[in-house]
Amino acid sequence: MQGAVATAVCLALAFGTAGVALAGQGSHSLDHSNISSRDHGNWDGASGTISALGPNLITLTDRHGTSTNYTTTGTTTYFEGPTASAVGALAKGEQVDLQLSSTTPQTVTKVTIDLVRFFGQVTSVVNNVITITGFHNTTLTVNVSGATTYTSGGATSSLVAVIKGAQISAVGLSGSAAGSLNANSVNIWAPVVPSIDHGHNQGQGHGQGFGRSHGKSFGHNRH
């Protein structure tokens, strides 16, 4: 019996140690801008903020303030999130992930622009500019265009449905100004209608809680 208990304890410690090691590896990969090929076979990559652009050149600045130049080629591919794009979508201030070749000299094989998500309550809609209040009462600007798509309750919608007081989420690329986003898509959250609950006030509480929790927890940039 004692031997079985000892074996069980040893197994628990072994699995616990493995779990800590895996967690540490995950944190390590997220905390560094440059990911070496030693960690991912023959793959090598980098991520950061575009600080400069030139002919066949992308300069990234990582969270430590270190800038590095990367060379693109005619075969480099470009994506906005999962959607294929073009080199013209690149702009200073955007967060990007680079996939690099394993050859020397090293070149960029793929550029993925990280999409930004805003969530908050609409305070105004003027022409093609939606202003919302997000996390910690931050004022955010959502720029829309003729290419922006709209949904509401899972159905196709339009800019007309974006009214003051509505809760919306917007996904797109970072705008040129701080706290702004050029929206690819806008989702208008269907209003929660309080229901009669025979004195328990569950419907009313759910409606109020939606505005408080969701408006504040998602109204900020992903990066």
N, C-alpha and C positions, 0 to 999 in steps of 0.2 A: 504493500500500500504506500509506504513512504517513497519507494522508488518511483511509483507512478506519479505521485505528487511532485517529486523533484523533476521528473521528465516534463510534466505539464508546465511547471514554472520556467524551465529552460526554454521551452518552445514559446511561451508568452513573451519572455524577454527577447528572444530572437526576432519574433514578428514585430515587437514594439520597436526594436532598434532599426529594423528594415523600414518601418513606417516613418520614423524620424528621418532616416536617410533620404527616402523618396520625397518627403516634404521639403527637406533642405535643398534638394536638387531643383524642385519646382520653383522655389523662391529664388534660387541663384539665377535661373534662366530669365526670370522676370526682372531682376534687379540690374541686369547689365545690358547696355545698348548693343554691344557686339557679342555675337554668339559664335564660338569657335567650332571648327570642323571636328575637333576632338570630341565634342559632346554630341554631335549629330552626324556621324559617319563622314561622307564626303560633302555634306551641305555646310555652307557658310553663309551667314547673314548679318545684317545690321539694322538698327532702327534708331530713329531720332527725329528731330525737327529740321526741315529744310531751311538752311540759313543763306544759301546762295545757289544760283543755277547758271549754267553756261553751256556752250556747245559740247554735248557729250559729257557733261559734268554735273554731278549733284554733290553739294556740300551739306553734310548733316552735322548738327550739334547735339550731343547727348545731354543727359540730365546733369552731368558734371561740368558742362560748359566746354567740353573738348570737341573741336571741329575736325572732321575728316572728309577728304575728297574721294568720290567714287566715280568711276568711268562707265558710261553707258555706251551701247553700240547700236547698230542698225537692227539687231535682232532682239534688243531689250523689249519686254512686254510691260504693259501698264494696266493697272486695275484700280477701280474705286470700290473698295471692299471686294465683293465677289464678282463685280461687273467689269467687263473689259472696257478699257478707256484708251487714252492716247497721251503722248508726252505733253500736249498742251494743257492737260489738267493739272500739271504740277505748278505749285506756287510757293513762294516763301511763306513760312509759318505753318505749313502743313506737316502733320505727323505721318511718317511713312515707314514701311518695312521693306528692306532690300534683300533680295536673294542674290547671292554672289556665286560666280563660277569657281570651280576648284582648280582652275588653271592659273598659270603665272605668265604675264601680269593678270591680276584678278579684275574682272569686269562685272557689271550688274546685269543679271539675266532677267530679273523681274522686279518691278516696283509696285507695291500695294499701298495706296493712300488710305489711311485709317479714316473711317467715317465717324462723324460726330453726331451725338444724339442730344437733343434738348427736350425737356419736359417741363410744362408749367401752365399757368393760367393766362389767357389772353387779356391784355389790358388795352390794346388798340390794334386796329388794322387800317393802314393808310397806304393805298395803292398796292404795291407789291411787297410791303414791309409789315410783318406781324411782330408786335412787341409782346413779350410774355414775362411773367414774374416766376422765377424758378427757385432753386435751392437758396435758403437763407435770404429770401426776398431779393435775389439778384435779378437785375434787368437784362434780358437777353433779346437779341434781334434775330428773327427768322426771315431771310430774304427768299421770296418765291419767284418763279418765272413761268413761262408757258409750258416748260417741260416738267414742272412739279406735278406729282400725282397726289390725289387726296382720297382718303378712305374714312368711313364713319360706320361703326358697328359692323365691320366686315364688308360693307358695300361701297361702291365707287361714290365719291362725293366731289365737292368743288370748293373754291376759295370762299364762295358766298356763305358756306356753312361755318366758316371760321368767324365767330362773333365774340364780342367782349364778354368775358366771364367763362368762356369755354375752356376745357382742359385739352391740350393738344400735345402730341409728341412729334418731333421733326427730326429727320435723318438726312445728312448731307455732308458737304465739305465745309471746313472752317472758312469763314468769311475773311475779308481783308482787315476788318476792324475787330478789336478784342470783343469777345462776347457775342459774336455774330456767326451765323451759319447760312450757307446757300443750300436750300433744301431740295433734295431729290424727291422726298415724299413727306407728307403731313398726314397724321392720323388724328381725327377728331374723336375724342372719347364720348360715347353716348352718355347723356345725363342719367344719373341714377334717380329714379322716381320713388319717393318715399311711399311705403305701403302701409296699409292699416294692419297693425299687429296686435290689436286688442289690448292696448295699454302698455306693451313692452318696449315701444319706441325703437325696435330693431331697424326698421327701414330708414327712419330719420337718422339714426346713429351711423348707419352704413354710408349714407350719402354725404354726411359731414366728414367722416373719416377719410373718404376717398380724396377730397380736396386737400385735406391737411397733409396726409402721408405721401401721396403720390406726387403732389406738386412740389414738395420740398426735397424728396429723396432722389429725383431724377433730373432736376433742372440744372444740369452742369455738363461740362465737356467730359468725354470719356478718357481723354488723355490730358 
